[in-house]
Amino acid sequence: MPSASRMESHLVKPLHRLEDIPNRLVRESHGEEVRLTLVGGAGAQVDPAKAVEHALADPIEYPPLETGIVPGDRVAIAIDSAVPRAAEIVRGAIHALKRAGVDPEHISVVTVEEATADACRKSLRDAEQGTTIALHNPADENDLCLVGTTQRGEPLLINRAIFDADVVLPIGCARASGGGVYESLYPRFSSAAAIERARTPNQHKEPPVSQVDPQTAMKHARNGKLSEEEEAGWMIGVAMTVQVVPGANETVAHVVAGEPRAVAKQARELCRSHWLYHTRQRVSLLIAAISGGPATQTWQNVGRALAVAEDVLEEGGAVAICSNLAEPLGHSLGRLASRRDFDSAAQKIANDHDADSWTAWRLARALQRGPVYLMSQLDDETVEDLGLAPVETIDDLVRLAGRHDNYAVITGAQHVAIEVGD
């Protein structure tokens, strides 16, 4: 494992112009590009704050917000930091709550990242005096309350501000590959033990049942078939959720609010219309660019890009992750440093429960299949220690594409899903 000094990340290079990659490849590469077809063809974007207000004023399969609010109700907004334009989304939600009769002093915004909390404070500084911005600390027992015991016999602990609220409004980021609408709530705002359990790659997670009817959902709950996220949402009493569909360059394409099962279905369909691609053939090289500013240049999104590559690469194919990543290596990624037995590393990482465990496990699997290239802000030595080949410039990508039988390129790789076949 590298020393602490070598695991520190610094901006050692100029920021890469990731948005230039597709056009440069088209103009300059001599390789054969496999064009991916966007299934939905949608490309709109909306004003984040106004979109949330409109969605809450007319939720799907749920009464308008004001009909469910009683004077004096306390509201907790649980915001997922992955939501694009999160501070503006929160501001729009608070405006809608105010119109429904909620006093700003009775509203708490709960997040897990200081950057998101700071952005919300700046956004609400003048207009929403009295609103509380809370940073969740899963290790602080005084900030956790017991909701009950799950079907698995585990205590369900949740952030105190969420527990004390009369109305809980989770706001999450929709994914083209699906996912539960309660993932923005649990285990994100639960205990350290629950978060670690969810981070463990070999932890079995049943598919979400957000789209089934209430009777079937209750039957699943009685039979212990409800996922942890779904069960937590039911136990906490979440009646309405919000899902934000990301647009290109970390804009907002749609906001969906309403009854959780209906939101899960519609948000996924809308997300797939923006981010689901189709191809008839697998490719020798996938060039996957992670869009957005510093908040999106994370190892978590590198893991998402690797998952997409797994679906579309031919056997022995290579993936080039293009980013401005500057995050240091965590414990699980450190297991890969200076190792070449990736199968053994993957087996060990599968039982880790660190913030980077899922990405490290994905990376170990990818390195067993074929070469992985990385464009980032990390120094070359750190990248090479992981078994990756550093990419310095877009010129390098152009030459790389020319050496492969064919290639495909995607932007916003952290949001994309790809289907292969007829």
N, C-alpha and C positions, 0 to 999 in steps of 0.2 A: 504494500500500500504506500502511496506517495506521502512525503512529509507534509505537515500542516501548511508550510509556506508554499509548497508546490500546488496544494489544493485550493489556494486562494485564487479568485478570478479577478482580473483587471481588464479594463478596456485597453487592450494593447494594439488595436488596429482601428483604422477608420471604420465607421459603420457601413455595413454592406447595403447597397441599394437593391434590396430584394425584389422590389417591384419591377426592376429592369430585366430580371432573369428570363421571363418567357420571350420577350421580343428579341433579346440578344441571341437566344438559342435558335429562334426561327430564322434570323438574318444570317447568322454566322456558322452554325453547326452543319457539318456534312453528314451527320447521322440521320437515320430515318425516324421522324417523329410519329408516334402513334397518338392521334388526336383523341382525347376523351370527350365524350358527348355528355353535356349537362342535361340530365333527364327533364328537369322542369323548365329550364331556360329563364328563370326569374332573376331579376337583378335590381329590384327596387330598394330604397331605403327611406326611413321615416324619421321624424323628430322624436327622439327617445321619450322625453317627458310627456309630450302630447299623446304619444301612442299608448303609454301606460294609463293616462287619464281616460282616454277613450275606451280602452279595454276594460277598465274597472267600472266605467259607467254602463257598459253593456256587456257583461260577462256571458260566456257561453254556458248554457244549461245551469244557470245560477241567477238568483235575483240580483238586481243592481245593489251596489255596495251600501248605499244609504239605508236600504230596507233592513239590513242585518245589523246595523249599528245602533246601540243604545247610548243615550247621553251618559258620559262618564266612562265609557269603555276604554280600556287600555289596549293599544295595538303594538305588536312587535313585528317589524319588517326584518326577515332573515335574508340577507342578500349574499348570493354566491359571488365571490370575487372574479369568477370566470365570465360573468355577464359583461358584455361590451357596454361602454358608456354607463357604468354602474351608478355613478353619482347623479347623472341626469335621470336615470330610471327611478332612483330613489326619490328625487325631487318631484317627479311626476306622480308617484304613488302617494306622497304626502299631500300634494295638492288635492288629489282625489279624496283622500281621507278627510281633509279639512272641509271640503264641500259636502261630505256625508255627515258632518257634524262632530268630527273628532278634534279635540283640542290638541295643538302641537305638543303641549307639555305632557300629553298622555301617549305620545308616540316614541318608541325606541327603535333605533336602527342597529342591528347586530351584525357584525362581520368578523371574519377571522384574520384579516390582513390589515396591517397598519396603513398601508398605502390606500386601500379602499376607504378606511375610516377617515383618513386625512382628506381625501377627495370629497367625501360626503360632507365633512365639516365645512370645507371651503364653499361647496355648492349651496349649503343651507345657511351659511353664516348670517346673511341679512334677512332672508325671507321667512325662515322658519325658526325663530327664536324659541327656545324651550325644548326642542326635540333633542333627545338623548342619543348620542352615538356611542355604542358600547363595543369594545373589542373582546371577543370571546377567548377565554383562557381555559383550555380543557384540563389543565393540571390543577386548577384552583377549585378545591372541593367546596369552598364557600360560595362559588358562583354556579354551582350545579344543584339541581333539585330532582328528586326521585319521582318519576311519573308513574311507574308501576313495574311489574315483572313481565318480560316477554314470554312468548310461547316456548322459547328455548331455555327459560329459566334464568335469563340474564336481567340484571337491573337496568331499566331504561332511565338514564340521567339526561337532563337537558338544561341548557343555559337558563339562569334564573329569570332574566328579562322575558324570555320566551314562555317559561313556565307561568309567570305571573300575569301574562297578557290574557285579555278576554278574547282577542282576535289575533291569530298568527297568520302572517302573509309571507310564505316563502317565495322568493324570486330566484329562478334558476336559468341556466343557459341551455337551450334546446340543442340536441345532438341528432345528426342525420342517422346515426347508428342506433338511435333509441336510448332508453334509460328511464329511470323512474322520476316522476315529478317531485318526489320528496328528497332526492339526493342533495338538493341545496339546503336541506334542513338537518338530515340525519345521515351519517354520524357527525357531520361537520360541526354541529353545535352541541355535541355530546361530550362524553368523558374521553380522556386520553386512551383508556383501554379500548373503548369502542372504535375510536379512530384508528388505532394500531391494528385492530382485528380486520377492519375494512381495507387497510393498506397491504395486508399480507397477500402476495400473489396467489398462493395456493388455497386461499380462503374460498370455499365454494359459495357462489352467489347465484341464487335462483333468479331467473328472468323476472322483471317487474310484471305485475298483473294490473297495471293502471287502467287498461282498457276493458276489463271485464265488468259485468254488471254488479251492483252492490250485493245481491244475494250470493253470487258466486264468490265475490271477494270475502264475504263473511264466512262462507264455507271453507275457503282457503285458510282463513285465519284460525278457524276452529281445528282444522286439520294440520296446522303448523306449516302450511305451504306458502304463506305470505313472506315476501322478502323482508329483511330487517328494516329497510327504508320504508316500505309500505306499512308495515306493522307500526312503526314509530309514528308515521303520519296519522294513522287511525287513532292510536292511543293518545297522542297530543291533542287531537281534535281539530285538525286542519280541514276546514270546509272549502277553502278557496286557495288556489295557487296561481302563480304567474310564471310564464315561460317566455324568455326573450330569444327570438330567432336572430342569430348574427348575420350581418350582411358583409359584403366585401370590405376589406381594410378595417375591420373591427367597427363597422357601423351597425345600426339596428335595422333589420328588414321587417320584422313583425313583432308585436307583443300580443300574447294570448293570455287571457285571464278567465277564471271560472271554476267549475266543478273539476276536481283533479283528473278523473278518468277522461273527460272530454278534452281537457287541456292537453293531456299526454298525447292523445291521438292527433289532434289538430296541429299541435306544435311540431310533432315529428313529421307530419305530411308537409308542412310549410318548410321545415328545415331541409327535407330531402329535395324539395323543389329548387332550393338554392345551392345545395351542396352535394347532391348525389350524382355521380358520374357513371357512365357506362362505357365499356369497351368490349370488343369481340375477342381480343387476344391479350395474353399476358406480355409483359415487356421485360427487356434485358436490364434496363436501368430506369428507376423512378427518381426524378428530381423533385423534391418536396420542400416548398418554401413556407415557413411559418410567418404569417402576416402579423402586423401590428407593432406597437412600440414596446418599451421595456417590460411592461406588465405581462405581455404574452410570450416573451422570449424566455421560456422556462423549460426545465427538463421534463415536466409533465406533458407539455405540448410536443416535445421531441418524442416522447413515448406514444402519443396519439398518432404522430406522423409515421412512426415505425409500424404501428398496427395497421394503418392504411396500406403501407408497402407490402405487408405480408399477404394481403388479399390479391395483389395485382402482379407481383413479380414471378417470373418463371424460375424454375429450379436453378440455383446458383446465381440468380440475378443480384444486382447491386442497387443500393439506395443512397442517394445524396441528400442529406438534410441541410437545408439552407436557412440560416438564422443569424441573429445578433445575440445569441445566448452568451451570458456572462456569469451565470450562477455557478458557484463552486460545487464540487462533487460532494454528495452526501455519503453516508456509510455504505449503502448498497452499491452505489457506483464505484466506491473505493475498492470493493471486492474484485472488480474487473481490472483494476489497474495492474499493469505488468503481468497479467495472466494470459494464457492462451488456451487453457482447458475451459472453454466456455460452457460445456455441458455440466461440468462439476460446479462451476460458478452459478449457473442457472438453478441447479438443485438447492444450493445453499441460500441463494437470494429468494427462492420461492417461499422460504419460511421467515424472511425478514419482515419488519413492519415499520420501516422508515418512510419518510415523505417521498424518497426517490426509489423505493423498492420496485414498484410496478414498472417504471421506466427502465431500471437496471435489468430486470427480468426480461423485458421486451428486447433490450439491446443485446443481452446474452444470446437470446434465441435468434436474433437477426444475424449476429456474427457467426453462428453455426451454419446459417444458410448461404451466406455470401458476403462480399465486401460492403462496408458501411463507410461513407464519406461524411464529413461534417464541416460546414462553413459556420464559423462562430467568432466570438470575441475571445475565446480561450486561447492560451498559448499553445503552440504546436506540440510541446512536450506532454502537456496534460492530455491532449486529444490522442496522441499516439500511445500513451500509456494505457488508454482504454481499448486499444486495438483498432482504433478508427484511423482513417486517412484524412489529414487536414486539407481543406480546400481554401485557398487564399483569395481567389478572385473569380469573377464570372468567366474570365478567359479560361481558367482551369476547368470550369463546368462545360464550356463549349468544346474543349479538347476531349474531355471525358465522354461526352455524348457521342462524339465522332468515333470513339473506339468501341462502341457497343453496336450490336446488331440493330437495335432500335431503342427508343427511349420515350418516356412521357413526362410531362411537367405539370405540377399542380401548385397553386398558390392557396393560402389559407388552409394549409395541410392539417391544422389542428381541428378543422371543422368537417373535412371532406370524408365521404364514404364512396367506395368504388365497387360496382358490380361488374363481374366478368362473365361473358357467355352470350348466347344468342338471345 
